[in-house]
Amino acid sequence: MSEDQKRPRAFRLQDLNLEETEARENPRGPILIEPTRDPFEAEAEALTGAAPADAEEAAIEIAQQQGLRRHWLMSWAGVFWSAASGLIALSFGVWINNLIDDLFSRAPALGVVGLVLAGLAGLALLVLGAREAAGVLRQRRIAELHAGLAAAREADDFKEGRRLVQELSALYAARAETALARDQLRDLAQDIVDGRDLIDIAERTLIHPLDLKVRQEIADAAKRVSMVTAIAPRAIIDVVFVIAQAIRLIRRISTIYGGRPGLLGFLKVLRSIGAHIAITGGMAAGDSIVQQVLGHGIAAKLSARLGEGVLNGLLTARVGLSAMAVCRPMPYAVSRAPGIRDVAPFLFSKNETKA
């Protein structure tokens, strides 16, 4: 071995000054590698207007907490309405008591008839109250099921996911059209050991057919509103018809997903829908929607009434999509949340609009 040839030698890492070596080799400073977002993904989100899944789910759960999952009795408004309702019921009971006493003083037969009618009215009121309470509790159960399935899927918790999937199947036990899907879930729950996969299969087999029905309801309501608005001779007819269709659509969507809203239940659903529209920017896509409508030449080439019909149809579809989001018993995981173009594409087609 020649003397000019360097021999291998041992050294300690702590004896080396790595910072000086790096600075000498790279005088511009250390190289920082930062992750960059896929430009195609960003472009797709910009075109579709889709929000990130976690942000969308957070908006849905906040809206449910402000409506479906909210305890009215724990707020001052709840205390006020409870006290006012109790006072009204007390005064009404006193009036009924005085009326029956007056009927007995006139004729015993009239008193008996009045007492029987009061008993029947009280029984009917009790049944209606029980139905209202059951409807509110059922809708609250669906909202809690939604939040629980979202948390279980995020944590990939098999035990919790399996329990919630069984509860989801029990929610539709009275529906014959879901029997096959429930049987499949019951069999797969014994074989699958991954909680996320089980929840995804439940969404595909049990909830996806309901999503299709809801999307059809939204499309039909948007089409009816756009057509009636375009041909209605009075503006008051437009307002009444749009409100009636929105109420019918919200109740229909809630019923499809398992809710049975009465008056109080409908008010809670309406509160959640309003919160969801406010959080996600109700006319969020409002500017883009108007631009798309104007881009199709509706405002320039067609009549103003037809343009109003299309806009009212878009608003109806927007309300339906918010109702779909807050009433759905599980989060969007396998499939993405539909947009207005998905449920009402005819509102954006020039050929269909002109026809």
BANU-152195 format. One record per residue (C-alpha): x, y negated, z negated; residue in three letters; residue number from 0. Coordinates in Angstrom, 1 decimal. Last residue first. Layout:
BANU-152195
+--------+--------+--------+--------+-----+
|      x |      y |      z | residu | num |
+--------+--------+--------+--------+-----+
|      X |      Y |      Z |    ALA | NUM |
...
+--------+--------+--------+--------+-----+
//
This chain:
BANU-152195
+--------+--------+--------+--------+-----+
|      x |      y |      z | residu | num |
+--------+--------+--------+--------+-----+
|  -87.9 |  -23.5 |   23.4 |    ALA | 354 |
|  -85.7 |  -26.5 |   23.1 |    LYS | 353 |
|  -84.5 |  -25.3 |   19.7 |    THR | 352 |
|  -83.8 |  -21.8 |   21.0 |    GLU | 351 |
|  -81.7 |  -23.1 |   23.9 |    ASN | 350 |
|  -79.9 |  -25.7 |   21.8 |    LYS | 349 |
|  -78.9 |  -23.2 |   19.1 |    SER | 348 |
|  -78.1 |  -24.6 |   15.7 |    PHE | 347 |
|  -81.4 |  -24.1 |   14.0 |    LEU | 346 |
|  -81.7 |  -20.7 |   15.6 |    PHE | 345 |
|  -78.7 |  -19.6 |   13.5 |    PRO | 344 |
|  -80.8 |  -19.6 |   10.3 |    ALA | 343 |
|  -79.5 |  -17.0 |    7.9 |    VAL | 342 |
|  -75.8 |  -16.8 |    9.0 |    ASP | 341 |
|  -75.5 |  -20.4 |   10.2 |    ARG | 340 |
|  -76.7 |  -21.5 |    6.8 |    ILE | 339 |
|  -74.0 |  -19.6 |    5.1 |    GLY | 338 |
|  -73.9 |  -16.1 |    3.6 |    PRO | 337 |
|  -71.9 |  -15.2 |    0.5 |    ALA | 336 |
|  -69.1 |  -12.8 |    1.4 |    ARG | 335 |
|  -69.5 |   -9.1 |    1.4 |    SER | 334 |
|  -67.6 |   -6.5 |   -0.7 |    VAL | 333 |
|  -67.3 |   -8.8 |   -3.7 |    ALA | 332 |
|  -70.3 |  -11.2 |   -3.9 |    TYR | 331 |
|  -71.4 |  -11.2 |   -7.6 |    PRO | 330 |
|  -74.1 |   -9.0 |   -9.1 |    MET | 329 |
|  -77.8 |   -9.4 |  -10.0 |    PRO | 328 |
|  -78.5 |  -12.0 |   -7.3 |    ARG | 327 |
|  -80.9 |  -14.6 |   -8.6 |    CYS | 326 |
|  -78.3 |  -17.5 |   -8.8 |    VAL | 325 |
|  -76.8 |  -16.9 |   -5.4 |    ALA | 324 |
|  -80.1 |  -16.1 |   -3.5 |    MET | 323 |
|  -81.7 |  -19.2 |   -5.0 |    ALA | 322 |
|  -78.8 |  -21.3 |   -3.8 |    SER | 321 |
|  -79.2 |  -19.7 |   -0.3 |    LEU | 320 |
|  -82.9 |  -20.4 |   -0.3 |    GLY | 319 |
|  -82.4 |  -24.1 |   -1.2 |    VAL | 318 |
|  -79.9 |  -24.5 |    1.7 |    ARG | 317 |
|  -82.3 |  -22.7 |    4.1 |    ALA | 316 |
|  -85.1 |  -25.1 |    3.1 |    THR | 315 |
|  -82.7 |  -28.1 |    3.7 |    LEU | 314 |
|  -81.7 |  -26.7 |    7.1 |    LEU | 313 |
|  -85.4 |  -26.3 |    8.1 |    GLY | 312 |
|  -86.1 |  -29.8 |    7.0 |    ASN | 311 |
|  -83.3 |  -31.0 |    9.2 |    LEU | 310 |
|  -84.5 |  -29.0 |   12.2 |    VAL | 309 |
|  -88.1 |  -30.4 |   11.7 |    GLY | 308 |
|  -86.8 |  -33.9 |   11.4 |    GLU | 307 |
|  -85.0 |  -33.5 |   14.7 |    GLY | 306 |
|  -88.1 |  -32.2 |   16.3 |    LEU | 305 |
|  -90.0 |  -35.2 |   15.1 |    ARG | 304 |
|  -87.4 |  -37.6 |   16.4 |    ALA | 303 |
|  -87.8 |  -36.2 |   19.9 |    SER | 302 |
|  -85.0 |  -34.5 |   21.8 |    LEU | 301 |
|  -81.9 |  -35.6 |   23.7 |    LYS | 300 |
|  -80.0 |  -38.0 |   21.4 |    ALA | 299 |
|  -80.9 |  -36.6 |   18.0 |    ALA | 298 |
|  -80.7 |  -33.0 |   19.1 |    ILE | 297 |
|  -77.5 |  -33.4 |   21.1 |    GLY | 296 |
|  -75.9 |  -30.3 |   19.7 |    HIS | 295 |
|  -73.2 |  -32.4 |   18.1 |    GLY | 294 |
|  -75.9 |  -34.3 |   16.2 |    LEU | 293 |
|  -76.9 |  -31.0 |   14.6 |    VAL | 292 |
|  -73.3 |  -30.1 |   13.9 |    GLN | 291 |
|  -72.5 |  -33.5 |   12.5 |    GLN | 290 |
|  -75.6 |  -33.3 |   10.3 |    VAL | 289 |
|  -74.5 |  -30.0 |    9.0 |    ILE | 288 |
|  -70.9 |  -31.2 |    8.5 |    SER | 287 |
|  -72.1 |  -34.1 |    6.5 |    ASP | 286 |
|  -74.5 |  -32.1 |    4.4 |    GLY | 285 |
|  -72.0 |  -29.2 |    3.8 |    ALA | 284 |
|  -72.1 |  -30.4 |    0.5 |    ALA | 283 |
|  -75.7 |  -31.5 |    0.9 |    MET | 282 |
|  -76.0 |  -29.9 |   -2.4 |    GLY | 281 |
|  -72.4 |  -30.3 |   -3.4 |    GLY | 280 |
|  -71.5 |  -26.9 |   -4.9 |    THR | 279 |
|  -72.1 |  -28.1 |   -8.4 |    ILE | 278 |
|  -75.3 |  -30.1 |   -7.7 |    ALA | 277 |
|  -76.8 |  -27.3 |   -5.6 |    ILE | 276 |
|  -76.0 |  -24.8 |   -8.3 |    HIS | 275 |
|  -77.5 |  -27.0 |  -11.0 |    ALA | 274 |
|  -80.7 |  -27.5 |   -9.0 |    GLY | 273 |
|  -80.9 |  -23.7 |   -8.4 |    ILE | 272 |
|  -80.4 |  -23.0 |  -12.1 |    SER | 271 |
|  -83.1 |  -25.5 |  -13.1 |    ARG | 270 |
|  -85.5 |  -24.0 |  -10.5 |    LEU | 269 |
|  -84.8 |  -20.5 |  -11.9 |    VAL | 268 |
|  -85.6 |  -21.8 |  -15.4 |    LYS | 267 |
|  -88.8 |  -23.5 |  -14.2 |    LEU | 266 |
|  -89.8 |  -20.3 |  -12.4 |    PHE | 265 |
|  -89.4 |  -18.3 |  -15.6 |    GLY | 264 |
|  -91.5 |  -20.8 |  -17.5 |    LEU | 263 |
|  -94.3 |  -20.6 |  -15.0 |    LEU | 262 |
|  -94.1 |  -16.8 |  -14.3 |    GLY | 261 |
|  -91.0 |  -15.3 |  -12.7 |    PRO | 260 |
|  -90.9 |  -11.6 |  -12.1 |    ARG | 259 |
|  -87.2 |  -10.9 |  -11.4 |    GLY | 258 |
|  -86.0 |   -7.8 |   -9.7 |    GLY | 257 |
|  -83.9 |   -9.1 |   -6.8 |    TYR | 256 |
|  -86.9 |   -9.1 |   -4.4 |    ILE | 255 |
|  -89.0 |  -11.0 |   -7.0 |    THR | 254 |
|  -86.4 |  -13.8 |   -7.4 |    SER | 253 |
|  -86.2 |  -14.2 |   -3.6 |    ILE | 252 |
|  -90.0 |  -14.3 |   -3.3 |    ARG | 251 |
|  -90.4 |  -16.9 |   -6.1 |    ARG | 250 |
|  -87.8 |  -19.1 |   -4.6 |    ILE | 249 |
|  -89.3 |  -18.8 |   -1.1 |    LEU | 248 |
|  -92.8 |  -19.6 |   -2.3 |    ARG | 247 |
|  -91.7 |  -22.7 |   -4.1 |    ILE | 246 |
|  -89.7 |  -23.8 |   -1.1 |    ALA | 245 |
|  -92.6 |  -23.2 |    1.2 |    GLN | 244 |
|  -95.0 |  -25.2 |   -1.0 |    ALA | 243 |
|  -92.5 |  -28.1 |   -1.2 |    ILE | 242 |
|  -91.9 |  -28.1 |    2.6 |    VAL | 241 |
|  -95.7 |  -27.9 |    3.3 |    PHE | 240 |
|  -96.6 |  -30.7 |    0.9 |    VAL | 239 |
|  -93.9 |  -33.0 |    2.2 |    VAL | 238 |
|  -94.6 |  -32.3 |    5.9 |    ASP | 237 |
|  -98.3 |  -32.7 |    5.4 |    ILE | 236 |
|  -97.7 |  -36.1 |    3.8 |    ILE | 235 |
|  -95.7 |  -37.1 |    6.9 |    ALA | 234 |
|  -98.8 |  -36.8 |    9.1 |    ARG | 233 |
|  -99.3 |  -35.3 |   12.6 |    PRO | 232 |
|  -97.5 |  -32.0 |   11.9 |    ALA | 231 |
|  -95.9 |  -30.6 |   15.1 |    ILE | 230 |
|  -92.1 |  -30.8 |   14.3 |    ALA | 229 |
|  -92.6 |  -30.4 |   10.6 |    THR | 228 |
|  -94.7 |  -27.2 |   11.1 |    VAL | 227 |
|  -92.0 |  -25.7 |   13.4 |    MET | 226 |
|  -89.0 |  -26.6 |   11.2 |    SER | 225 |
|  -90.8 |  -25.4 |    8.0 |    VAL | 224 |
|  -91.9 |  -22.1 |    9.5 |    ARG | 223 |
|  -88.4 |  -21.4 |   10.9 |    LYS | 222 |
|  -86.7 |  -22.2 |    7.6 |    ALA | 221 |
|  -89.2 |  -19.9 |    5.7 |    ALA | 220 |
|  -88.6 |  -17.1 |    8.2 |    ASP | 219 |
|  -84.8 |  -17.3 |    8.0 |    ALA | 218 |
|  -84.9 |  -17.5 |    4.2 |    ILE | 217 |
|  -87.1 |  -14.4 |    4.0 |    GLU | 216 |
|  -84.9 |  -12.5 |    6.4 |    GLN | 215 |
|  -81.9 |  -13.4 |    4.3 |    ARG | 214 |
|  -83.6 |  -12.1 |    1.2 |    VAL | 213 |
|  -84.5 |   -8.8 |    2.9 |    LYS | 212 |
|  -81.0 |   -8.3 |    4.1 |    LEU | 211 |
|  -79.6 |   -9.0 |    0.6 |    ASP | 210 |
|  -82.0 |   -6.4 |   -0.8 |    LEU | 209 |
|  -80.4 |   -3.8 |    1.5 |    PRO | 208 |
|  -76.9 |   -4.9 |    0.3 |    HIS | 207 |
|  -77.8 |   -4.6 |   -3.3 |    ILE | 206 |
|  -78.1 |   -0.8 |   -3.8 |    LEU | 205 |
|  -75.7 |    0.9 |   -1.4 |    THR | 204 |
|  -73.0 |   -1.7 |   -0.7 |    ARG | 203 |
|  -73.2 |   -3.5 |   -4.0 |    GLU | 202 |
|  -73.2 |   -0.2 |   -6.0 |    ALA | 201 |
|  -70.2 |    1.0 |   -3.9 |    ILE | 200 |
|  -68.3 |   -2.2 |   -4.9 |    ASP | 199 |
|  -69.1 |   -1.7 |   -8.6 |    ILE | 198 |
|  -67.9 |    1.9 |   -8.4 |    LEU | 197 |
|  -64.7 |    0.8 |   -6.7 |    ASP | 196 |
|  -63.9 |   -1.8 |   -9.3 |    ARG | 195 |
|  -64.5 |    0.6 |  -12.1 |    GLY | 194 |
|  -62.1 |    3.2 |  -10.8 |    ASP | 193 |
|  -62.7 |    6.8 |  -12.1 |    VAL | 192 |
|  -65.1 |    7.8 |   -9.3 |    ILE | 191 |
|  -66.5 |   11.4 |   -9.6 |    ASP | 190 |
|  -69.3 |   11.3 |  -12.2 |    GLN | 189 |
|  -70.5 |    7.8 |  -11.2 |    ALA | 188 |
|  -70.7 |    9.1 |   -7.6 |    LEU | 187 |
|  -73.6 |   11.3 |   -8.4 |    ASP | 186 |
|  -75.7 |    8.7 |  -10.2 |    ARG | 185 |
|  -74.8 |    6.1 |   -7.6 |    LEU | 184 |
|  -76.0 |    8.4 |   -4.8 |    GLN | 183 |
|  -79.3 |    9.0 |   -6.7 |    ASP | 182 |
|  -79.8 |    5.3 |   -7.2 |    ARG | 181 |
|  -79.2 |    4.6 |   -3.4 |    ALA | 180 |
|  -81.8 |    7.3 |   -2.5 |    LEU | 179 |
|  -84.4 |    6.0 |   -4.9 |    ALA | 178 |
|  -84.1 |    2.4 |   -3.9 |    THR | 177 |
|  -87.1 |    2.4 |   -1.6 |    GLU | 176 |
|  -89.3 |    3.9 |   -4.3 |    ALA | 175 |
|  -88.9 |    0.9 |   -6.6 |    ARG | 174 |
|  -89.7 |    1.5 |  -10.3 |    ALA | 173 |
|  -86.1 |    2.4 |  -11.2 |    ALA | 172 |
|  -84.9 |   -0.9 |   -9.8 |    TYR | 171 |
|  -83.5 |   -2.3 |  -13.1 |    LEU | 170 |
|  -82.5 |    1.2 |  -14.2 |    ALA | 169 |
|  -79.9 |    1.2 |  -11.3 |    SER | 168 |
|  -78.4 |   -2.1 |  -12.6 |    LEU | 167 |
|  -78.2 |   -0.7 |  -16.1 |    GLU | 166 |
|  -76.4 |    2.4 |  -14.7 |    GLN | 165 |
|  -74.1 |    0.0 |  -12.9 |    VAL | 164 |
|  -73.5 |   -1.9 |  -16.1 |    LEU | 163 |
|  -72.5 |    1.2 |  -18.0 |    ARG | 162 |
|  -70.2 |    2.4 |  -15.3 |    ARG | 161 |
|  -68.6 |   -1.0 |  -15.0 |    GLY | 160 |
|  -68.1 |   -1.2 |  -18.8 |    GLU | 159 |
|  -66.4 |    2.2 |  -18.9 |    LYS | 158 |
|  -64.4 |    1.7 |  -15.7 |    PHE | 157 |
|  -63.0 |   -1.8 |  -16.6 |    ASP | 156 |
|  -61.3 |   -3.1 |  -13.4 |    ASP | 155 |
|  -60.7 |   -6.4 |  -15.3 |    ALA | 154 |
|  -62.2 |   -8.5 |  -12.4 |    GLU | 153 |
|  -64.8 |   -5.9 |  -11.7 |    ARG | 152 |
|  -65.9 |   -5.8 |  -15.3 |    ALA | 151 |
|  -66.0 |   -9.6 |  -15.5 |    ALA | 150 |
|  -68.2 |   -9.9 |  -12.4 |    ALA | 149 |
|  -70.4 |   -7.0 |  -13.5 |    LEU | 148 |
|  -71.0 |   -8.7 |  -16.8 |    GLY | 147 |
|  -71.8 |  -12.1 |  -15.3 |    ALA | 146 |
|  -74.3 |  -10.6 |  -12.9 |    HIS | 145 |
|  -75.8 |   -8.4 |  -15.6 |    LEU | 144 |
|  -76.2 |  -11.5 |  -17.8 |    GLU | 143 |
|  -78.2 |  -13.2 |  -15.0 |    ALA | 142 |
|  -80.3 |  -10.1 |  -14.5 |    ILE | 141 |
|  -81.0 |   -9.9 |  -18.2 |    ARG | 140 |
|  -82.0 |  -13.6 |  -18.3 |    ARG | 139 |
|  -84.4 |  -12.9 |  -15.5 |    GLN | 138 |
|  -86.0 |  -10.0 |  -17.4 |    ARG | 137 |
|  -86.2 |  -12.0 |  -20.6 |    LEU | 136 |
|  -88.0 |  -14.9 |  -18.8 |    VAL | 135 |
|  -90.4 |  -12.4 |  -17.2 |    GLY | 134 |
|  -91.1 |  -10.6 |  -20.4 |    ALA | 133 |
|  -91.8 |  -13.9 |  -22.2 |    ALA | 132 |
|  -94.2 |  -15.0 |  -19.5 |    GLU | 131 |
|  -95.9 |  -11.6 |  -19.5 |    ARG | 130 |
|  -96.3 |  -11.8 |  -23.3 |    ALA | 129 |
|  -97.7 |  -15.3 |  -23.0 |    GLY | 128 |
| -100.2 |  -14.1 |  -20.4 |    LEU | 127 |
| -101.3 |  -11.2 |  -22.5 |    VAL | 126 |
| -101.7 |  -13.5 |  -25.6 |    LEU | 125 |
| -103.7 |  -16.0 |  -23.5 |    LEU | 124 |
| -106.0 |  -13.2 |  -22.2 |    ALA | 123 |
| -106.5 |  -12.0 |  -25.8 |    LEU | 122 |
| -107.3 |  -15.5 |  -27.0 |    GLY | 121 |
| -109.8 |  -16.1 |  -24.2 |    ALA | 120 |
| -111.5 |  -12.8 |  -24.9 |    LEU | 119 |
| -111.7 |  -13.7 |  -28.6 |    GLY | 118 |
| -113.1 |  -17.1 |  -27.8 |    ALA | 117 |
| -115.7 |  -15.6 |  -25.6 |    LEU | 116 |
| -116.7 |  -13.1 |  -28.3 |    VAL | 115 |
| -116.9 |  -15.9 |  -30.9 |    LEU | 114 |
| -119.0 |  -18.1 |  -28.6 |    GLY | 113 |
| -121.4 |  -15.3 |  -27.9 |    VAL | 112 |
| -121.7 |  -14.5 |  -31.6 |    VAL | 111 |
| -122.3 |  -18.2 |  -32.4 |    GLY | 110 |
| -125.0 |  -18.5 |  -29.7 |    LEU | 109 |
| -126.8 |  -15.5 |  -31.1 |    ALA | 108 |
| -126.7 |  -17.0 |  -34.6 |    PRO | 107 |
| -128.4 |  -20.2 |  -33.4 |    ALA | 106 |
| -127.7 |  -23.9 |  -33.9 |    ARG | 105 |
| -125.6 |  -23.6 |  -37.0 |    SER | 104 |
| -123.7 |  -20.7 |  -35.4 |    PHE | 103 |
| -122.9 |  -22.8 |  -32.3 |    LEU | 102 |
| -121.6 |  -25.6 |  -34.5 |    ASP | 101 |
| -119.4 |  -23.2 |  -36.4 |    ASP | 100 |
| -118.1 |  -21.8 |  -33.1 |    ILE |  99 |
| -117.3 |  -25.4 |  -31.8 |    LEU |  98 |
| -115.6 |  -26.3 |  -35.1 |    ASN |  97 |
| -113.3 |  -23.3 |  -34.9 |    ASN |  96 |
| -112.6 |  -23.9 |  -31.2 |    ILE |  95 |
| -111.6 |  -27.5 |  -32.0 |    TRP |  94 |
| -109.4 |  -26.4 |  -34.9 |    VAL |  93 |
| -107.7 |  -23.9 |  -32.6 |    GLY |  92 |
| -107.1 |  -26.6 |  -30.0 |    PHE |  91 |
| -105.6 |  -28.9 |  -32.6 |    SER |  90 |
| -103.2 |  -26.1 |  -33.7 |    LEU |  89 |
| -102.3 |  -25.1 |  -30.1 |    ALA |  88 |
| -101.5 |  -28.8 |  -29.3 |    ILE |  87 |
|  -99.4 |  -29.1 |  -32.4 |    LEU |  86 |
|  -97.5 |  -25.8 |  -31.7 |    GLY |  85 |
|  -96.9 |  -27.0 |  -28.1 |    SER |  84 |
|  -95.5 |  -30.3 |  -29.3 |    ALA |  83 |
|  -93.3 |  -28.6 |  -31.8 |    ALA |  82 |
|  -91.9 |  -26.1 |  -29.2 |    SER |  81 |
|  -91.6 |  -28.9 |  -26.6 |    TRP |  80 |
|  -89.6 |  -31.1 |  -29.0 |    PHE |  79 |
|  -87.4 |  -28.2 |  -30.4 |    VAL |  78 |
|  -86.6 |  -27.1 |  -26.8 |    GLY |  77 |
|  -85.7 |  -30.7 |  -25.8 |    ALA |  76 |
|  -83.5 |  -30.9 |  -28.9 |    TRP |  75 |
|  -81.6 |  -27.9 |  -27.8 |    SER |  74 |
|  -81.2 |  -24.4 |  -29.3 |    MET |  73 |
|  -84.8 |  -23.4 |  -28.6 |    LEU |  72 |
|  -84.3 |  -23.7 |  -24.9 |    TRP |  71 |
|  -81.6 |  -21.0 |  -24.8 |    HIS |  70 |
|  -79.9 |  -21.1 |  -21.4 |    ARG |  69 |
|  -79.1 |  -18.0 |  -19.5 |    ARG |  68 |
|  -81.5 |  -18.6 |  -16.5 |    LEU |  67 |
|  -80.9 |  -22.4 |  -16.4 |    GLY |  66 |
|  -77.7 |  -24.1 |  -17.4 |    GLN |  65 |
|  -75.9 |  -20.9 |  -17.9 |    GLN |  64 |
|  -77.0 |  -19.6 |  -14.5 |    GLN |  63 |
|  -75.6 |  -22.7 |  -12.8 |    ALA |  62 |
|  -72.3 |  -22.3 |  -14.6 |    ILE |  61 |
|  -72.2 |  -18.6 |  -13.5 |    GLU |  60 |
|  -72.9 |  -19.5 |   -9.9 |    ILE |  59 |
|  -70.2 |  -22.2 |   -9.8 |    ALA |  58 |
|  -67.7 |  -19.9 |  -11.3 |    ALA |  57 |
|  -68.5 |  -17.3 |   -8.7 |    GLU |  56 |
|  -67.9 |  -19.8 |   -5.9 |    GLU |  55 |
|  -64.6 |  -21.0 |   -7.4 |    ALA |  54 |
|  -63.4 |  -17.4 |   -7.8 |    ASP |  53 |
|  -64.4 |  -16.5 |   -4.2 |    ALA |  52 |
|  -62.7 |  -19.4 |   -2.7 |    PRO |  51 |
|  -65.1 |  -21.7 |   -0.8 |    ALA |  50 |
|  -66.4 |  -21.0 |    2.7 |    ALA |  49 |
|  -66.9 |  -23.9 |    5.1 |    GLY |  48 |
|  -66.7 |  -21.6 |    8.0 |    THR |  47 |
|  -64.4 |  -23.6 |   10.1 |    LEU |  46 |
|  -62.2 |  -24.9 |    7.3 |    ALA |  45 |
|  -62.1 |  -21.5 |    5.7 |    GLU |  44 |
|  -60.9 |  -19.9 |    8.9 |    ALA |  43 |
|  -58.3 |  -22.6 |    9.4 |    GLU |  42 |
|  -56.9 |  -22.0 |    5.9 |    ALA |  41 |
|  -56.7 |  -18.3 |    6.6 |    GLU |  40 |
|  -55.0 |  -18.9 |    9.9 |    PHE |  39 |
|  -52.5 |  -21.2 |    8.3 |    PRO |  38 |
|  -51.5 |  -18.6 |    5.7 |    ASP |  37 |
|  -50.6 |  -20.4 |    2.6 |    ARG |  36 |
|  -47.0 |  -21.1 |    1.7 |    THR |  35 |
|  -45.0 |  -19.5 |   -1.1 |    PRO |  34 |
|  -42.0 |  -21.5 |   -2.3 |    GLU |  33 |
|  -38.4 |  -20.4 |   -1.9 |    ILE |  32 |
|  -36.0 |  -22.9 |   -3.5 |    LEU |  31 |
|  -32.4 |  -23.0 |   -2.3 |    ILE |  30 |
|  -30.0 |  -24.4 |   -4.8 |    PRO |  29 |
|  -28.2 |  -27.7 |   -4.2 |    GLY |  28 |
|  -26.9 |  -29.4 |   -1.1 |    ARG |  27 |
|  -23.3 |  -28.4 |   -1.9 |    PRO |  26 |
|  -24.1 |  -24.7 |   -1.3 |    ASN |  25 |
|  -20.9 |  -22.6 |   -1.5 |    GLU |  24 |
|  -19.3 |  -25.0 |   -4.1 |    ARG |  23 |
|  -22.5 |  -25.4 |   -6.0 |    ALA |  22 |
|  -23.1 |  -21.7 |   -6.1 |    GLU |  21 |
|  -19.6 |  -21.0 |   -7.3 |    THR |  20 |
|  -19.8 |  -23.8 |  -10.0 |    GLU |  19 |
|  -23.1 |  -22.3 |  -11.2 |    GLU |  18 |
|  -21.8 |  -18.7 |  -11.2 |    LEU |  17 |
|  -18.9 |  -19.5 |  -13.6 |    ASN |  16 |
|  -17.5 |  -16.0 |  -14.0 |    LEU |  15 |
|  -16.4 |  -14.8 |  -17.4 |    ASP |  14 |
|  -19.9 |  -13.7 |  -18.3 |    GLN |  13 |
|  -19.8 |  -11.2 |  -15.4 |    LEU |  12 |
|  -16.7 |   -9.5 |  -16.8 |    ARG |  11 |
|  -13.9 |   -8.4 |  -14.6 |    PHE |  10 |
|  -12.3 |   -5.3 |  -13.2 |    ALA |   9 |
|   -9.6 |   -5.2 |  -10.5 |    ARG |   8 |
|   -9.3 |   -4.0 |   -7.0 |    PRO |   7 |
|   -5.8 |   -4.5 |   -5.5 |    ARG |   6 |
|   -5.2 |   -7.3 |   -3.0 |    LYS |   5 |
|   -3.0 |   -6.4 |    0.0 |    GLN |   4 |
|    0.0 |   -8.7 |    0.2 |    ASP |   3 |
|    2.1 |   -6.0 |   -1.6 |    GLU |   2 |
|    1.5 |   -3.4 |    1.0 |    SER |   1 |
|    0.0 |    0.0 |    0.0 |    MET |   0 |
+--------+--------+--------+--------+-----+
//
